[in-house]
Structure formats: C-alpha cells, structure tokens
Amino acid sequence: MSEIAIRTQSLSCDFGTIRAVDSLSLEVPKGIVFGFLGSNGSGKTTTIRLLLGLLEPTSGQAEVLGFNTRSQANEIRQRTGALLEHPGLYERLSAEDNLEFYGRVWRLPPAKRRARIKELLGNLGLWERRHESVGGWSRGMKQKLAVARAMLHSPALIFLDEPTTGFDPVAAAALRDNLQEMVAREQVTVFLTTHNLVEAEKLCQMVGVIRQGKLLTVGAPDELRAQAGGPRVEVVGRGFTQRLIDWLRERSQIASVQLQGDRLSIVLQKKTSTAPLVRILVDAGVQIEEVRKGSASLEEVFLTLMEQP
C-alpha cells in the first residue's frame, strides 16, 4: 500500500486567462499534518477543490489515497473530510443534532455515531453546550463544530481550509492539540491551509509555499528555516558603533548584521559558538544586557519567498 496520501504531477487549472494552479507537483506522506501556505489568491483553495474532484484540472493529474481525481472523485470524497470556506452547519439545529444528521448521512451505526459525537464535542469543549442552537453561537464556536463535522466519520484524510479563523488563542491552541492527538491516534493525514504561520510552525511536519499558483518550496519547517540562512544571534545592549558593525560585516563567519535600536541581529554562516563573538563585543565596549540564539522563523522564510522576483 502506498505511503503517499496525495500525489500531483504537473497539475494545472485555468479560469479563462487566469492560471490559478500552475504545474503543481507535490507528494504528501500519510499520517502527517501538511501545511499549505500562501497569500490570498495564491491557489490554495483551488488546489483543495482539485484534490477533492470538485474541479476538473486543465492539465496534469492527481491521486488522493490512491484514487484518481478525474475518474474516482466519489471514492475520494467518501474517504476524506473537508472544511472549506462554508461551515456546512444548520443553524436552527443544535450542535448535537447537526452531527447526528451528518452521522446518518455517513451511515454510522447508532452506537458508534453517539460515541463519536460525544468524543468530538468533548475534545473541542462543546459537549456541555450540545443542546444549544448553533445560530446563536460565535463564529469561533461554529468553526469548531464544523471541524467536528469534517472529522465525524473518521476519514483517512482531512482538508482544513483556514480552520482557526475567528478563534481566540486558547481555542486555536486547543484545536491544534486535538489535531495532533487525532493524527497520532487515528493515523489520519491533515492537509491544512492557514495564514497563521506560528500555527503552521507548531502543528505541521511538512509545509509547502505557493505563490500565484506555483509551488515555491516544500519541506519540513526546519529545512525551510535553514534555507533562509544560518543561525542567528540577537544581542540587546548599548554601545554599538558603526565602526564595530562595519568590522563585523567584514568577518567571513558572519552573513549579515543589522542594528535596530538597542538590538543587534547577527546571522552566522554556520553553526558555531557565540562565546568568541560576545567577547569581541565586550572588548569593543558594548554593554550587553541579553544574548539570544535562534534561527529564522517560518514567517521570515515565508516573507522572503513572497518578496522574491
């Protein structure tokens, strides 16, 4: 059995003269959370619709869970869950009745249906409010229920398009935890689009970045951060002179130096001890208050890719 959940080969989709997805070639392994990152209009949602067989590609091909999106779309939709731009909820019904309805649509046996509804509402913090009409809920609560709807039939693959929109930080963190637990417990694959790069960094084992329909890069977050440059050192203090900054910029082991107020940011060419660097700064008269080591954030990588010609 293939260990690849999603495979596309030169997948393209045109809307008139606009190419929404441009020769997308991608492989997503099973059992991970894959983050698909891009700005508005970059082709993220169109890609999901192509993978679900809701749109016919202009050229290229794709397989989802081993099924061809052109000829076996029904098989794909039976084995996947999806939360796109609309939550798909009946607002006059209670939360429990919404899931009861969808459980019947999926033909879940009564006992399994009731257990699954209780499990999902409990995990998402909605069990105590299961009898309330959904119409009176906040956007964030409705979105959590919509996630439960997508997960109800225990699909092998779930597509989540901006799932934490409208969530407060506590609710977003709870959903992240729930998704991580679900991946581990049920060996489900999650294809996630998000604008929240901090969320992607915490949740995703692999990410892909798309711009104007073209896939720019794909890999583990650590791999992408490495592409943005070497290790970084941030020094907080006083006494940074222009002469010192110019001298640092001439060092072969230093890639770049930037001063912003009392913060000196240094990007190193490779991983190395910071002790000699700190000693140089002290000898130069810098009054150091704090030294932080780290690497580029996923947000920095993303913004760099968006700015490239």
N, C-alpha and C positions, 0 to 999 in steps of 0.2 A: 504494500500500500504506500502511496506517495506521502512523503513528509512535507509536501508543499500544499498550503491551503489555497493560495492564489498565485496564478502564473499568467502574465500577459506578455505578448510578443508583438511589438510594433503596433500597439493598439491606438487607433486614432478615431476621433469623432468630430465631424464638421456640422455647424449650424449655418447654412448658407455659405458666406465667405469667411466665417469665423471658425477657426480650428480650436475647439475647446480642449481637446486632449490630443497631444502630438507625439505619435510614435512611442508610446509608453511601454517599456519592457521592465518587468518587475516580478520578483518572487518573494512571497511572504510565507515563512515557515509556519507550520501548525503549532498551536499551543503558546503563542506569544501575544502581547499587545503591540500592534504595529501602529505607529503614529504617522499620519499623512498630513504634512504641514504645508501651508501656502496661504497667501493673502486672498481676499475676496476676489472671485472671478478667475482663480488660477486653474480651475478644473477639478477640484476635489470632489464636489457633489456629482458632477458629470461622471467621474470615474466610478463612483459607487453605483450609479444607475446603470452604467455599462456592465459592471460585475454582477449585478442582480438580473441582468437580461431585460431591464426596463427600457433601454435604448439599444438600437442597432448600431454597431460600430461602422464607421465609413470604411475602415480597413484594419487589418491586423486581427488578432484573435486573443481570447482569454479563456482560462479554465478556473473554475471555483469548486473546490472539493472534488476535483477530478471530472467535473461536468463542464461541457462546452456552453458558453453563454449564449451562443446563437441558437443552438438546437436543443438544449436541455435546460432552459431557463426555469421551467416549473420544478424540476428536480432541485435546482439551486435554491429557489425560494422556499421549498419545503424544509430544507436543512439549515437555513440561515434565519437570523433575526435582524431587524433593521429599525433604526430610529433616524429618520431623515428630518426635514425641516418642520413637518407637522407631527404632533404627538400621537395622533390617531386615537384620541380618547372621546368617550361620550360623556359630556359634561353634566347631563341630568342624572347619570348613574353614579352610584357610589364607587369608591376605589375598588372594593371587593367585587362588586358586580361587573365592573369593567373587565377585570381579569377573569372572572367567571365566564363572561361572554367569549373572550378570546381563547380561554381554555377549551370551551366547547367547539370553537372553530377549529382548533388544533386537534380535536377529538381525544383530549386527555381523559383517561378514566377518572371517575368522580373522586376516588380517594387520593389519587396522585395529584389531581387538579387542586383539591383543597390543601394538601400538604405543600405544594409548590407555591400557591398564593400566600400562605402563611409565612413560608420561608422568605420569599422575596420581600413582602411588605415589612417583615420583621427586620431583615437586613438593611432595608432602606429607611427605617424609622417611621414607617407609615401604618403599622399594624393597629395602633390604638385609634387611628382615625379612619379605619377601613370602611365604616358605615356612612361617612360624610359624602355629600355630593361633590364631585370633582370641580364643578363650575365655580365654587366659592374658594377654591384653593389658589395659592400664589403660583406664579409661573415656575418657580423652582420646584415646588411640590409636584406640580403636574409633570414636569420633566422627569422627576424621579419615578413617578408612576409609569411614564412612557418607557423608561429604561426597563422597568419590571415587565411591561408588556412584551418588549423585544426579547427578553430573556426567558419568558414563561415556559416555552416548550423545550427548553434545554437544547438549543441549537448548537451545532458544531462550530459555527462562525457567526459573529455578530458585527454588524456595521453600525457604528455610532457616529453621527454627523453633529459635531459640536454639542455633546451631551450635557455639559455643565453650564450651558447658557442660562443665566438667571439664578445660578446657585450662589449662596453665600459661601465663604471659605470653609466653614465647618461642614456644610453639606457636600461641597466638592471633594473635600478630603475623605468623607465617609464613602462617597461613590467610588473614589479611587481604591480605597481599601476593599470595597465589595468586589470590584472588578478583578483585583489581584487575587483575592480568595477564590473567585469563580474560575479564573484561569488555572489555578493550582488544583482545585477540587474536581472540576469537570473537564479539564484539558480542552477548554474552548479557546478559539482564536478570536481576537478582537481587532477589527480594523477601525481605527479611531481618527477622525479629523478634528482638529482643535486649533484655536488661535492662542490658547493658553500654553505658552512654551514651558513655563515652570511645571505645569501639569504633565506635559509630554515628557519632560526630563525625568520626572519622578515615576511615571507609570509605564513608559514604553521601553521594550527591549530593543526595538529597531524603529528607525524613523526614516521617512523619505520626504524630500522637499521638492515641491512642484511650483513652477512659475510659468504663467502663460501657457499652460498645457504641457510643458516639458519637464521631465524629471531631472532635477539638477544633481542630486546626490541621494544615496541611501546607505544606511549602515547603523551600527549601534551608536547611541549618543556619545560614548567615549571616543569612538572613531571619528565622528564628525567634529567633536571639540578639538581633537588632535590636528585636524585639517586647518583649523583656524589659527594655529601657531603653537609654540612651545609653552612650557609652564610660565605662570605669571606670579609676580611678587608685587604687592602693594605696600608701600611704606607711608605711614602717616607721621608727619612731624613738621619741623621748621628748619629753615636754613638751606633750602635747595637753591643753589645759584645756577645761573645759566652756564657758567664755565663748567660746573660739575655735570650738568645734563649733557652738554656737548661732549665731554670726555667719555661719559657712559655710552653715548651713541656710537662712539668710535670703537668700542670693545667688540671683538669678534663673537663673544659668547652672548651678546645682547642683541635681540632682534629689533626692539623698539623701546622708546622711553617717552612717557607723556606725563606732564605735570598739570594737575587741576587743583588749584588752591593749595591745601596742605597735604595733598595725596599724590605721591609719585608712583605711577604704574610702569612696571618694567616687564617686558616679555622676553624670556630667555630663549636661546636657540635650541637648547635641550635641557633635560632634567639634570640639575646639578645642585650642590649645596649652596644655600643662601648666606652662610656664615661669612665667607670672604667678602661678599657684596655688602653686607651690613657693616663689616669692619671698615671698608672703604668709605662708606657714607659717614660713619662716626669720625674717622680720621679727617674727613673733609669739613667737619664742623656741623654736620646735621644733627639736630636734636630729635631723636627718634622716639615716638610715643607708642607706635604699634607696627608690627610687620605681619602681613598675611600672605600665605601661599595658596595658589589655586590654579585653575585652568579656565579657558574661555567657557562661558555659559552657552547653552543651546540657543538662547536668544541672540547672543553675539554672532554665532555661526549663521543663524537664520538671516539676520540683518545684513551680514556680509554677502551672503548668497543673493539676497534680493537686490543689492546695490551693484552686483557685477554686470558688465555690459553683455 
